[in-house]
């Protein structure tokens, strides 16, 4: 039965699949592994047993000094490429935030506000694109919401440590009875153990 292995040229980073006629020939090929070729594992998940994978890994010729130096250089290039990609993504994300921030300057100031509450830090607006300060009525409403939820969990020796909420910052729209909207999420702490997120 043919054996397919994922391999990579460590000089270029190019990946491909090597197909060997059977398991024994795959072992023999790995013992004489071509220089600068890295074995990444089976080409398909579940194609081998763990024992077979271990046998092939054990058969593989170790990297020589020249190969190890080339791998270090390739790893450095990979790290640089990842850093550049992350920088581009962060720049694009910042541009999106700035664009949304500009659009928000013309939006309804009384629209729903996304709030993060933390036991040690209080309330803050969790939307980076939303420059509205958190009004006192929101702080008071969130404090009451937290107090009520704490009453649920105190009997278990727990207390809220943080929460994510959607809150009306201005006059309540017609039909709305609560400033804090349903669907809030919170985490609790009991001693040194943190609890799971709980829905409102």
Backbone bond lengths (Angstrom), bond angles and torsions (degrees), N, CA, C in turn:
res aa  C-N    CA-C-N  psi(-1)  N-CA   C-N-CA  omega(-1)  CA-C   N-CA-C  phi
1 X - - - 1.471 - - 1.528 109.09 -
2 X 1.340 119.12 127.77 1.465 121.54 -178.02 1.529 112.13 -60.40
3 X 1.315 115.39 148.62 1.467 122.25 177.95 1.523 107.59 -115.93
4 X 1.324 116.53 124.99 1.458 121.27 179.55 1.522 109.51 -110.33
5 X 1.346 114.72 129.56 1.464 120.64 -178.50 1.522 110.18 -124.34
6 X 1.315 115.97 138.98 1.465 120.45 172.02 1.525 107.76 -78.97
7 X 1.314 115.60 129.07 1.463 119.82 -179.74 1.528 109.17 -130.66
8 X 1.342 115.84 161.60 1.458 120.82 179.23 1.515 109.34 -141.87
9 X 1.318 116.32 136.05 1.455 121.99 173.29 1.530 106.63 -79.92
10 X 1.315 117.57 113.15 1.462 119.67 -174.20 1.521 112.74 -72.83
11 X 1.323 117.79 -9.96 1.462 119.59 176.31 1.519 111.91 -81.32
12 X 1.325 116.59 -31.91 1.466 120.70 -175.53 1.524 113.12 -115.98
13 X 1.325 116.62 -18.25 1.462 119.90 -175.37 1.509 113.53 82.70
14 X 1.343 117.23 -0.52 1.471 121.19 -178.29 1.524 110.64 -70.11
15 X 1.320 116.24 130.16 1.462 121.78 179.78 1.519 110.01 -106.22
16 X 1.319 115.75 147.89 1.453 121.22 176.28 1.520 108.87 -157.34
17 X 1.330 116.87 -175.28 1.461 121.69 -178.94 1.521 108.95 -117.21
18 X 1.340 115.67 130.30 1.467 121.25 174.62 1.521 108.13 -101.95
19 X 1.324 117.30 130.08 1.462 121.51 179.38 1.521 109.55 -110.95
20 X 1.328 115.70 122.34 1.463 122.13 177.75 1.525 109.31 -109.63
21 X 1.345 118.25 146.67 1.473 120.76 -173.56 1.524 114.42 -59.34
22 X 1.344 117.46 -38.78 1.462 119.88 -179.93 1.518 109.63 -156.30
23 X 1.327 116.06 179.30 1.465 121.06 -173.79 1.527 111.38 -65.46
24 X 1.330 116.97 -42.41 1.467 120.12 -178.31 1.518 111.03 -63.32
25 X 1.329 117.20 -40.99 1.463 119.32 179.45 1.535 111.14 -71.47
26 X 1.337 116.01 -29.07 1.465 118.94 175.29 1.523 109.89 -65.19
27 X 1.345 116.29 -42.44 1.468 119.82 177.11 1.518 110.61 -61.02
28 X 1.319 116.74 -44.90 1.468 120.44 -179.37 1.532 110.79 -62.70
29 X 1.328 116.16 -41.02 1.468 120.35 -179.85 1.524 110.71 -65.22
30 X 1.316 116.93 -38.41 1.461 120.57 -179.99 1.527 111.53 -68.50
31 X 1.345 116.27 -34.16 1.467 118.39 177.69 1.523 111.14 -64.62
32 X 1.335 116.19 -27.89 1.471 121.69 178.46 1.527 109.93 -112.09
33 X 1.298 116.39 31.38 1.470 122.12 -174.81 1.531 111.50 -42.87
34 X 1.354 117.09 128.30 1.468 119.61 179.27 1.532 110.97 -57.38
35 X 1.323 115.13 144.63 1.462 118.92 -179.33 1.529 110.59 -62.62
36 X 1.322 115.53 142.24 1.473 125.48 178.07 1.528 113.65 72.75
37 X 1.336 116.91 9.10 1.468 119.78 176.83 1.521 109.19 -103.65
38 X 1.328 115.56 122.29 1.459 121.77 178.32 1.525 109.33 -100.81
39 X 1.331 116.84 135.91 1.449 121.97 178.75 1.529 108.20 -94.50
40 X 1.333 117.01 122.88 1.454 121.75 -176.74 1.523 113.39 -97.62
41 X 1.339 116.60 -10.62 1.457 120.15 179.02 1.515 111.32 124.96
42 X 1.332 116.61 -174.90 1.472 120.25 179.05 1.528 110.64 -61.00
43 X 1.324 115.56 145.75 1.465 120.04 -179.15 1.518 111.72 -71.76
44 X 1.337 117.08 -25.03 1.469 120.84 -179.07 1.519 109.77 -129.44
45 X 1.328 116.02 134.38 1.459 120.53 177.20 1.519 110.02 -62.51
46 X 1.329 115.81 137.43 1.459 120.50 176.53 1.511 114.44 80.95
47 X 1.350 116.92 2.14 1.462 119.03 -178.54 1.528 111.59 -74.95
48 X 1.329 118.02 -19.42 1.466 122.40 -179.28 1.516 109.46 -133.12
49 X 1.327 114.50 158.16 1.453 119.59 171.68 1.529 108.20 -79.57
50 X 1.329 116.48 164.71 1.456 119.74 177.22 1.524 111.16 -61.71
51 X 1.335 115.35 -35.99 1.462 119.58 178.30 1.513 111.64 -63.00
52 X 1.335 116.58 -41.97 1.473 120.12 179.14 1.523 110.88 -66.16
53 X 1.338 116.14 -41.60 1.466 118.97 177.72 1.518 110.52 -60.92
54 X 1.348 116.61 -41.69 1.465 120.52 -179.95 1.527 110.58 -64.00
55 X 1.325 117.18 -39.47 1.469 120.47 179.11 1.522 111.25 -63.11
56 X 1.334 116.31 -43.01 1.461 119.13 -179.88 1.526 110.89 -67.90
57 X 1.322 116.46 -38.91 1.472 119.64 179.58 1.527 109.92 -63.34
58 X 1.341 115.83 -40.26 1.466 120.21 -179.82 1.530 111.18 -67.74
59 X 1.336 116.63 -32.66 1.464 120.36 -178.11 1.519 112.77 -73.75
60 X 1.333 118.44 -21.79 1.468 121.33 -171.71 1.530 112.25 -65.60
61 X 1.314 115.67 132.41 1.461 121.33 176.99 1.524 109.46 -63.01
62 X 1.347 118.04 131.86 1.472 120.03 178.33 1.523 110.96 -62.96
63 X 1.312 116.26 156.15 1.464 120.77 176.63 1.525 109.94 -70.20
64 X 1.325 115.40 135.82 1.468 119.04 176.94 1.531 109.22 -82.52
65 X 1.325 117.51 177.23 1.468 121.93 -175.64 1.524 111.74 -60.51
66 X 1.341 116.20 -41.95 1.467 119.52 -178.79 1.527 110.55 -64.48
67 X 1.329 116.80 -42.10 1.455 120.90 179.25 1.530 110.99 -63.72
68 X 1.324 116.43 -40.93 1.460 119.50 -179.60 1.521 111.40 -63.23
69 X 1.333 117.44 -37.69 1.467 120.31 177.70 1.524 110.69 -66.76
70 X 1.348 116.21 -40.61 1.464 120.09 178.28 1.529 110.41 -64.34
71 X 1.339 117.01 -39.20 1.458 120.56 179.35 1.526 111.11 -64.76
72 X 1.322 117.26 -39.65 1.465 120.49 177.54 1.523 110.47 -60.71
73 X 1.343 116.03 -41.90 1.457 120.23 -179.82 1.535 110.60 -67.32
74 X 1.334 116.52 -40.59 1.461 120.23 178.35 1.519 110.59 -65.33
75 X 1.336 116.85 -40.35 1.466 120.77 178.02 1.531 110.12 -62.08
76 X 1.343 115.91 -38.06 1.466 119.68 178.56 1.522 110.32 -64.86
77 X 1.326 117.19 -43.19 1.463 120.78 178.64 1.524 110.71 -64.63
78 X 1.349 115.99 -40.18 1.468 119.43 178.39 1.526 110.47 -61.52
79 X 1.344 116.02 -43.36 1.465 120.38 -179.27 1.525 110.47 -63.45
80 X 1.329 117.19 -40.48 1.463 120.90 178.04 1.526 111.01 -63.91
81 X 1.330 116.71 -42.56 1.465 120.52 -179.67 1.525 110.64 -64.24
82 X 1.338 116.50 -41.03 1.461 120.26 178.95 1.522 110.30 -64.80
83 X 1.354 116.47 -42.50 1.463 120.58 179.91 1.528 110.79 -62.02
84 X 1.340 117.32 -41.58 1.460 120.96 179.04 1.527 111.12 -65.73
85 X 1.335 116.10 -41.00 1.469 120.32 179.28 1.525 110.21 -63.34
86 X 1.341 116.72 -43.55 1.463 120.49 179.78 1.526 110.79 -64.73
87 X 1.341 116.41 -38.36 1.468 119.78 178.82 1.521 110.51 -64.37
88 X 1.348 117.06 -40.27 1.469 120.63 177.97 1.521 110.37 -64.50
89 X 1.338 116.33 -41.71 1.466 119.98 -179.77 1.526 111.02 -65.51
90 X 1.331 116.44 -39.78 1.468 120.03 179.01 1.523 110.81 -66.37
91 X 1.334 115.73 -39.64 1.467 119.69 178.43 1.530 110.53 -64.09
92 X 1.348 116.02 -43.23 1.461 119.63 179.36 1.528 110.45 -65.14
93 X 1.346 116.75 -40.04 1.463 120.18 178.87 1.522 111.07 -63.81
94 X 1.340 116.07 -40.09 1.460 119.89 179.34 1.524 110.86 -65.25
95 X 1.310 116.78 -38.25 1.465 120.27 177.73 1.529 110.89 -64.29
96 X 1.352 115.74 -39.71 1.469 119.22 178.28 1.529 110.47 -64.65
97 X 1.334 115.56 -40.22 1.470 119.56 179.25 1.528 110.03 -64.12
98 X 1.340 116.53 -43.77 1.465 120.28 -179.65 1.529 110.98 -62.63
99 X 1.339 115.74 -41.11 1.468 119.56 179.23 1.526 110.56 -64.64
100 X 1.346 116.35 -42.94 1.461 119.67 179.16 1.518 110.59 -68.19
101 X 1.332 116.95 -35.19 1.466 121.13 178.46 1.529 110.56 -62.52
102 X 1.329 114.97 -41.49 1.466 119.47 178.73 1.521 110.10 -65.62
103 X 1.338 117.13 -42.26 1.461 120.33 178.85 1.525 110.37 -64.21
104 X 1.332 117.04 -36.83 1.459 120.82 -178.36 1.527 112.58 -67.00
105 X 1.323 117.16 -23.90 1.456 119.73 -179.67 1.534 111.47 -64.52
106 X 1.334 115.49 -20.00 1.460 120.23 -179.30 1.534 111.46 -108.55
107 X 1.323 116.32 6.61 1.466 120.34 -177.66 1.530 110.31 -88.37
108 X 1.315 116.08 169.53 1.466 122.66 179.67 1.528 109.51 -60.35
109 X 1.313 119.14 119.04 1.471 120.55 -178.69 1.526 113.30 -67.16
110 X 1.344 116.26 -15.92 1.463 119.78 -179.31 1.527 112.94 -98.83
111 X 1.322 116.62 10.76 1.463 119.81 179.09 1.538 109.68 -67.04
112 X 1.338 115.00 166.41 1.467 121.66 -179.96 1.530 110.26 -53.53
113 X 1.322 116.04 140.64 1.462 122.36 177.79 1.541 108.76 -115.82
114 X 1.325 115.56 135.33 1.469 120.86 177.56 1.526 108.50 -88.47
115 X 1.315 115.64 121.53 1.460 121.47 -172.91 1.526 111.29 -117.63
116 X 1.322 115.61 136.28 1.460 121.98 167.42 1.522 107.73 -107.92
117 X 1.333 116.24 126.60 1.465 121.28 174.51 1.518 108.84 -112.65
118 X 1.333 116.67 134.30 1.460 121.63 175.94 1.521 108.74 -129.89
119 X 1.313 116.51 140.23 1.457 121.13 -175.98 1.527 111.47 -56.47
120 X 1.348 116.58 -39.33 1.460 119.90 -177.28 1.526 112.64 -91.29
121 X 1.330 117.08 -15.19 1.465 118.44 -174.48 1.516 116.03 -119.58
122 X 1.323 117.63 -6.75 1.452 119.91 -179.75 1.517 112.90 74.70
123 X 1.351 116.30 -149.44 1.468 122.40 -174.76 1.522 111.97 -98.04
124 X 1.326 115.32 145.58 1.461 120.82 170.16 1.521 108.51 -149.81
125 X 1.323 115.11 155.01 1.459 121.70 174.88 1.531 106.82 -73.67
126 X 1.339 117.51 119.64 1.468 120.38 -174.67 1.519 113.66 -91.01
127 X 1.338 117.45 -1.19 1.468 121.19 178.61 1.527 108.65 -93.32
128 X 1.338 116.80 111.31 1.466 120.99 -177.32 1.520 112.51 -60.47
129 X 1.323 117.01 -25.78 1.458 120.68 -178.02 1.526 112.50 -88.70
130 X 1.309 116.60 -2.51 1.470 121.82 -177.65 1.525 108.95 -107.06
131 X 1.323 116.93 112.52 1.466 121.44 -175.78 1.527 113.36 -91.09
132 X 1.337 118.30 3.15 1.462 120.08 -178.30 1.526 110.90 -66.72
133 X 1.328 117.87 134.51 1.462 119.97 173.42 1.530 109.60 -72.12
134 X 1.313 115.51 156.11 1.466 120.36 178.83 1.527 108.39 -80.50
135 X 1.351 117.98 116.18 1.468 119.56 -178.38 1.525 112.31 -73.56
136 X 1.336 115.04 161.60 1.458 120.69 -178.08 1.518 112.41 -59.76
137 X 1.365 116.88 -35.42 1.469 118.64 -178.54 1.528 111.03 -64.70
138 X 1.318 116.55 -31.24 1.468 120.31 177.71 1.521 109.51 -71.72
139 X 1.335 116.94 -44.29 1.467 120.48 178.10 1.524 110.56 -57.24
140 X 1.334 116.29 -42.87 1.469 120.61 -179.48 1.530 111.29 -67.11
141 X 1.331 116.34 -43.29 1.465 120.30 -179.12 1.526 111.00 -64.80
142 X 1.319 116.43 -40.83 1.466 120.05 179.21 1.523 110.02 -66.69
143 X 1.332 117.39 -39.64 1.465 120.60 178.46 1.528 110.64 -60.07
144 X 1.322 117.02 -41.24 1.460 120.71 177.99 1.518 110.90 -66.69
145 X 1.334 116.58 -40.77 1.471 121.74 178.69 1.521 110.06 -61.33
146 X 1.326 116.72 -45.70 1.464 121.52 179.51 1.530 110.18 -63.66
147 X 1.338 116.46 -42.72 1.461 120.53 180.00 1.529 110.87 -59.16
148 X 1.336 116.41 -42.93 1.465 120.24 179.99 1.524 110.94 -64.86
149 X 1.340 117.38 -45.06 1.468 119.96 -179.76 1.517 110.93 -65.56
150 X 1.316 116.95 -37.66 1.462 119.19 176.47 1.524 111.45 -59.77
151 X 1.344 116.25 -34.43 1.468 119.16 179.50 1.527 110.81 -64.92
152 X 1.349 116.92 -24.70 1.459 120.20 178.09 1.527 111.71 -72.99
153 X 1.331 115.83 -36.90 1.469 119.79 -168.88 1.523 113.93 -104.34
154 X 1.336 117.74 -12.78 1.465 119.83 -178.26 1.520 112.39 -60.27
155 X 1.328 116.82 -32.45 1.468 120.01 -179.79 1.525 111.41 -64.05
156 X 1.337 116.79 -20.65 1.466 121.29 177.90 1.526 110.96 -98.35
157 X 1.332 116.67 9.67 1.460 120.28 179.46 1.516 112.70 74.47
158 X 1.341 117.34 25.77 1.453 122.03 -177.62 1.525 110.48 -116.85
159 X 1.327 115.27 164.59 1.462 120.93 174.44 1.517 109.09 -152.71
160 X 1.337 116.09 154.63 1.456 120.62 -179.37 1.524 110.50 -70.31
161 X 1.330 115.51 139.85 1.469 119.89 174.79 1.525 111.58 -113.47
162 X 1.345 118.12 -25.59 1.463 120.45 175.81 1.525 109.53 -160.85
163 X 1.329 115.34 165.30 1.465 120.50 -179.74 1.526 109.76 -157.09
164 X 1.333 115.52 151.77 1.460 123.29 174.22 1.526 106.94 -118.47
165 X 1.337 116.65 122.13 1.458 120.73 -172.32 1.517 111.64 -136.17
166 X 1.340 115.20 155.27 1.458 122.56 170.96 1.523 106.72 -111.18
167 X 1.345 116.94 125.52 1.462 120.75 -170.34 1.524 110.31 -134.65
168 X 1.334 115.70 139.20 1.470 119.99 172.43 1.534 108.15 -77.95
169 X 1.346 118.75 120.96 1.471 119.61 -177.24 1.527 113.91 -87.64
170 X 1.330 116.64 -18.60 1.462 120.76 -177.38 1.510 111.16 -114.91
171 X 1.331 117.67 -154.87 1.465 120.92 178.35 1.531 110.50 -58.24
172 X 1.321 116.47 138.87 1.460 119.91 179.48 1.522 110.19 -68.37
173 X 1.333 117.75 131.53 1.476 120.47 176.30 1.524 110.59 -62.83
174 X 1.303 115.53 158.40 1.469 120.75 179.03 1.521 110.10 -56.28
175 X 1.302 116.33 132.97 1.457 121.42 178.94 1.512 114.13 92.63
176 X 1.342 117.35 -14.58 1.463 120.85 178.83 1.522 109.31 -87.06
177 X 1.333 116.53 133.00 1.460 120.41 -179.36 1.525 112.55 -108.55
178 X 1.331 115.96 -19.16 1.462 118.94 -176.04 1.524 110.28 -127.10
179 X 1.331 116.00 136.88 1.466 119.94 177.43 1.527 110.56 -68.84
180 X 1.337 116.45 -40.84 1.464 121.12 177.80 1.525 108.58 -85.54
181 X 1.316 117.18 125.07 1.459 121.83 -174.80 1.530 112.28 -82.07
182 X 1.347 116.82 151.42 1.469 120.06 175.08 1.530 110.13 -60.80
183 X 1.319 115.55 157.51 1.453 120.61 177.52 1.508 113.87 99.36
184 X 1.346 117.48 4.01 1.454 118.93 178.65 1.517 112.00 -63.38
185 X 1.327 116.01 149.53 1.462 121.76 179.41 1.526 108.88 -117.91
186 X 1.346 116.14 142.37 1.456 118.49 178.42 1.523 110.73 -145.48
187 X 1.327 115.52 160.10 1.457 122.65 175.44 1.511 108.73 -119.91
188 X 1.332 115.16 145.90 1.458 120.49 -179.85 1.519 109.97 -118.48
189 X 1.324 114.05 162.07 1.456 120.82 178.74 1.513 108.37 -129.73
190 X 1.321 115.57 137.81 1.463 121.11 175.35 1.517 106.42 -128.82
191 X 1.304 117.24 108.00 1.465 119.25 -174.67 1.510 108.67 63.20
192 X 1.340 117.09 -120.68 1.467 121.17 179.11 1.513 111.66 -103.16
193 X 1.345 117.69 6.59 1.465 120.86 -177.66 1.509 110.28 -105.30
194 X 1.316 117.14 131.57 1.447 121.40 -179.94 1.525 109.14 -92.92
195 X 1.336 115.38 143.04 1.453 120.92 -179.37 1.508 112.15 -90.24
196 X 1.325 115.28 178.39 1.458 120.89 178.77 1.515 110.64 -84.52
197 X 1.327 114.33 162.62 1.458 121.04 176.31 1.514 110.35 -65.23
198 X 1.277 116.07 135.75 1.468 120.85 -178.72 1.527 109.81 -120.42
199 X 1.324 118.46 133.64 1.469 119.74 177.16 1.514 110.99 -77.44
200 X 1.333 114.12 154.27 1.464 119.26 174.45 1.522 108.57 -68.79
